[in-house]
Every structure is written in C-alpha cells, then in structure tokens.
Amino acid sequence: MTGRTRELHRGGYVILVVLGAGATRGASFVTGTRSTILPPLDADFFEQLQRIPSPFSQDAISNVLVDIAKLFSVPATPTLERMFTTLEHTLKIQEASNKEGDMSHDELVRVRRRLMEAMALVFRSSLVDENGDHRSCKFHHKLVDNLMPGDRILSFNYDCLIDHTLRTFGSGKWDAAVGYGIAVASAARWDPAEAPLPEDTIRLYKLHGSMHFRRTTGAVSLRSEPYERLKGKNLALIPPEWNKTLTEKPFGDIWRKASIALRNATTIVLIGYSFPITDMHAEALFRISVGRRKLRNLIVVNPSVEARRRTREVLFRRLEATTRVLEFDSLKDFAAHDAWAAWRREPEEP
C-alpha cells in the first residue's frame, strides 16, 4: 500500500461494498435466456434447479421435488428460504413435542442434506463453464480493480464469484489466508499471483459462509472446487433459515468484523442486496452498526424501487444533506459509472 493510500485509510476514506444474490445474477456472462441456468435468487432457485439438463443430475433433482411435495400441501413451489425454514421449524417442533409427523427426524435431516447438494448443483451449473473453469465477470473485474487494499466487502452470497475475481485480478491487494477475517488453512489455491502484506489486504466477510469453506480444527480450509459434491457435515454455511446461528465459529468473528467495517465506512455500495424482511439478522446488523458517522456516499445498485427505499430506511441514521446518493438499475450500469476517485477525495467546501 502506498503512503497516500495509507493516509486515506487512516483518515477514514474507505469503501465498503455489500454483495447480494443480485450481484451474481447481474454478472456479464449471464444471458437471461429461458434455456440458460441462471445464478439463483431465493425466489427462483427451484426453477433454476429444474433447468439443469444433465442426466446424471436428474435423480438428485427428482428427490428434491419429491421432498417439496411431502413438506408442502399447496402446489406452488416455495422459495429456498421457505424450504429451509420449514425444515428448521419442523425439526424444532419434533424435538419440543417428542413426536414425529409424516416424516421422521432422520428423514428430515436427509432432506436438508439433499437440499444443500442441490445448492451446489445449481451453482456449478450456472457458474462453471464447459471446461470446468469458474466463469469470470467483467463487471466484478472492474469492481476489484477500483478497490484499494484495506477496503471491505460484505457478501451474503454462498457462491465464489467475488472470491474467483479477487484471485484472478487482485494481485497486490488480496491474500486469502487473512482476507476473510478468520483463521484460514490451505488458502494458496485462492491467492492471486502477488499477495500484499497481511495488514494491507482487502477484507471479504462472507456473512453466511461460502461453498468453499470447510470446517477444520481451529480454522477453515478452502475447497479448491467449491461446487463439487459435498461430503460430510463440515461445510461452513449458514443456510437461508429465519433462525440463524451466528455466534459459533467462524461466524461470530465474521459478523463482529463486519459490524466494525460498517461503522468505519464513509462510502457504502450495495449491489443486488434488498434487505429482505425475513433476514432480520442482517437488518439488525446494519441498524446497530451504522454508528454516528455520516456517509459521504451511498450507492444502491438494484432495479427494485422498493429495495432502494428499504435501503435508505435502514441507513437513514447515516444520511445527511451532504450525503451523495446514487442509484443504478444494474451492475452493468454501475460498472460504466466512473466516480471511484471522487469518492475518495475530500469533500469540497460549500
């Protein structure tokens, strides 16, 4: 990090980027045709699952669809979060009442495991090309190019698109061994050609875990192939349930550091994240952590007018008359905007 960069970061001119599922859905390689398997959103996860054509996947897909039919009496397909939350509460009611319903405890646990396998299957089908390589997004590339060592990224995504981009284009400012804010082993596969000093790396806090996080004794190791078949129960993920467990390792450390990053940021860029009303933990994190320091810039990348309104509502304590608020419909539009240098400069005197 240069002396000027260190000075800027000490002065607090730090950009915080928040990534939601819409950031991956808006990647440059996503075509959006009906025959394409798209990076999933919560609402259309099962639609994307059923688009997968491989005959080797049909048994896994059929099993999940049968599980849905057993858990829901209505014909409508649930969201991914509702599916996980139904499993979560059904298991808790069974434990509280000491009674099993139509499905036994062991069967519900198997349903949950099949659902996790389906997540890996959809990500692999939408984010890995025919050569087995992770797809690259030119918009994420520009994002990484414009971030400085010491900037922060908060990601609610399980996929590894931003991790892949940091590995590919983050030379001199990304170190996977320390960049996640937790103890990481076996990180070399996710490092760029040139690593920075540990204290200078961009920080990437994956609040719900990641498809390549594997629990090990006292640390997390990084799976080299994040979307391959999941084995065992050691994947470090918080499924999209209402009652998330945030205090156990490594998530307690990740959420604590994310809170600090929110307090210190002077520019917050939210890409494809909508503050869903069901994710009360995330909303509480933002409301509690915004602090008293006012934002110089708030950038919201989201096509939904309602999502933009909710973002301003959650962050209103950080907004003042001089806060610059920019809104973009898409990641493509945001990538075409060129104001990063201005966001780091001292504000002009009125």
N, C-alpha and C positions, 0 to 999 in steps of 0.2 A: 504493500500500500504506500502510495506517495505521501510526502509530508502534507500536501494540500488536502488529500483525501482524509488523512487522519484528523486534520484540523476541522474539516466539515463534520466528521462524525462525532468528534468531541463536542462541537457546537450544537449537535442535535439534528443536523440536516440529513436524516436517514429515511429512506423509503421503505415502507412495509407493503408487500404485495400479498393479497389474500386470494387463494385459488379455490373455486368450487367446481362442481362437475361440468358446468357450462364452459369452463376454460379448456377442458379437454374436448368437449363436444365442438367447440369453435376452432379447433386446430385446422391448419391449412390443408391437411391431407383428407379431411372429412368432406365427402362429396354430397351426402344427403340424399342419394337415390334410394328408392324403395328396395332395391336388391342389395344394398350395402348394409353391413353390420356396423352400426354407429357406436362410438363410445357412449355407454349408457347414462341416462338420467334416472333418478329414482322412479319417475312416473312411467317410463317405458322400458325398464330393464327386461321384463319378461318378453316384450315384443322383440327386443334385440336378440334375446336367447333363442327364440323360435326361428330367427332368420338364419341361424348357423346351418350350413348345408352338409357338413361333413358326416358321412355315415358312421364314423367312429364316435360321434358325439350324441347320436340320437337316443341311445339308452339313457344317458345322463339327463338329456333334456326331457324325455318322456317321464322319467322318475320324478323330476321337479314338478311337472304339470300334474301328475297324479297326486303329489303331496299337496298342491294348491287345492285340488278338488276335495281332498279329505278335510282340509282345515277350514274351507270357506263354503258355505251353503249357497252363496249367490254366484251367478255365472260370471260376473265381472272379475277381471284379473286384478289382483291387488298391486300396490306399489311394493318395491323391495323393502322399504322401511316397515310397511304394514305387515308384510310376511314375517320379517324378523321379530317385530314387536308382538305379533300374535303368538309366535313360538315362545318368546320370552315370558309372556304373562301366563300362557298355558302351563308351562313348566313350573312357574311360581305357585299357581293355584293348586296344581297337583301336590306340590310339597306342603303347602299350607293345609290342604284338606285331607292329605294322606289317601287320596283316591285318584285312580286313573280313569280317564274318559275313553273315547273311542280309540285313542292312540296311547300306547304305553310310554313311560318315561324314556326308555331306551329307543323306542321308535322315533320320538320327537327329537332326541339327540342326533339320530341318523339323518332326519330331515334337515336339521340345521347344518350338519356336515355336507350334505348334498347341495344345499344352498350356497355354501362357501365355495364348493367346487364349481358351481355354475357361475359364480362371480369371476373366478379365474378363467373360465372358458370364454365368457363374453369379452373380457379384457384382451385375452390372447387373440381372439378372432377379429377384434376391432383395432388393435394397436400393434400387431406384429405382421410384417409383410410376408410375401410368399417365400422369401429367402430365410425367414426366421429372425430377421433383424427388427428391432424396435423402430417404429415409424418416427420420423422427425418432422417437427412443425416449424416453419419459418417464422411464425409469429412468436412462439416461445423462444426461438433463437434470438430474435431482436430484444425480447424481454431480458434475457440473460446478458446480452451484450451491453444493455443500458444499466444493469445493476452494478454497484460497486462492492468491493469487499466490505463487510460489515452491515450491508443491507439485510433485510429479513424477509422470508417468505413463510406465510402460514398456509398450509394446504389441508383441505378437508377431503382430499381425494385418495383413494386406495391405489390408483394406477401410478405408473412410474414415468409419465411423460416429462414432468419437470426434472426428475432425477436424471433421466436419459439426456436431457438438454444440458443440464449442468455438467454432466460427464463429458459431453461432446464439445461444448462451446465454452466451458467455464474455466479454462486454463488460467492459472494465476489468481483465482478467486473462489475456488470450490475445493474442499477437502472432505470427502465422505466420512472419514474417520471421526471428525469432530463437528461437521456441519449440521448434523441432525440434533445436536444439543444433548445427546445421550451417549453412553459408552457403546461403541460400535466395533465389532471384530470382523475380520475378513472383508474389508471395505475396498481393497485395491481394484476390484472389478468395476467399481463405480467412481473411480477417480479420473480426472482429466489428465492430459499429458504433463502438465506442470501444476503442482499444488502450491498454495500460498502458505505463509506462516499460519499455524493453527488459529491464532487470535484474529487473523485477517479474513477468514473465510466468510462467504455468505452463509447465513443460517437458514436452514429449511426445517421448520417444525411441522411434522405430519401429525395433526391432532387426532386423527382416527387410526393411525398406524399406516401400514403400507403392505402391498402384496409381496414385497421383497424383504420384509422384516421377519426374522426368525428368532424366537427367544432362545437364548443360551444362558448358561450360568453366569449371572452378574453382568450380562451385556446383551446386545442384539447383534446377530450376524446378518449380512446382506446376501440374499439368494441371488445367484448370478442370472437365473432365468425366472423372473418374478411371476410369470403366469403359467408356469408348468404345474402339473398335478400336485395338489397339496398333500403332504404326507404328515401324519401325526397331528397333534393338537398344539403345536408350538408356534403357530403363526401369530405374530403380534399385531392383531387387528381389533378395533372396536366395531362390531357390526352396527348397522344403522337401526339401533333399537332406541326406544324412548329412555330407558333407564340405563344409561351408560355408566360403566365403572371407570373412573378417571384417576383414581388415587394409586392403583397398583403400578409397579414398574412395567415399562418405561414411561407410562403416560402421565404420571404425576409430574415428573421432571419436564416433559414436553409442554404440558399446559401451563406450568408455572413460568417457564421461559417465554412462552407465547404471550402471557399476560404482561411481562416486562417489556416485550417488544412493542405491544400495543401502546403502553404508556409513553414510550420514548419516541415513537414515530412522529414526524411532522408532515409527512405525505403518506396517505393510505390509498392504495389502489386495489379495488375489489373487482375481480374478474370472474364472472359466471357464478357468483355466490349470492343467494337470495334471502338469507336469514329465514329459513323455513320455520313456521311457528311450532313445529314438532321438535326442533332441535333447541330445546330450552337451555342446554348447557352452553352451546356456542353463543347464544344471545346474551346469557348471563356473563360469559367471559368478556364480551365486548363492552357491555354496560358497566361492569365493575372496573375494567382495566383502562378505560379511556382517560381517566385522570382529569386534571385541571388544565393541562397544557393544551392550547388551542392548535387546531390543524391549520397548516398553511395551504394544503391542497387535499381535496377528496376527489378521487376519480372512480366512477362506477361504470363498469362495463357489463351491461345486461340489457337485453331487448325488452324486458318487462317493466312497464311503468310502475306497477305495484311493488316490484322488487326494489326499484330505485327509491320509492317513497319509504319503504321499510328501512332501508339503509340509512337514510337521513334521520329517520325517527330514532334508530338505535344509537347513532353517533351524534345526536344533536348537542350534547354537552361539550363536544369538541369543536363545534362550528361557531363562527362569529362573522361579523360583517365583512372582514377582510379575507375569509377563507375562500379560496378559489374552488368551485365545484364544477367538474366536467363530467359529462355523461356520454357514453358511446353505446351503440346498439350491438356491436360485435367486436370480437378480438381483432378481426381484420382491420376494422376502422381504427381501433386504438393503436394497433401496430403502425398504422400510417401516420399517426399524430407524432410530432417531433418536439416535445417540450421538456424532455428529461433534464437538460442542463438548466433550464429556467426554474425547475422545481427545487434545485439545489442552491440557487443564488439567494443572497439576502433580499428580502422584500424591499421594494422601493418606498421611499418616504412619501407620505401623502402630501 
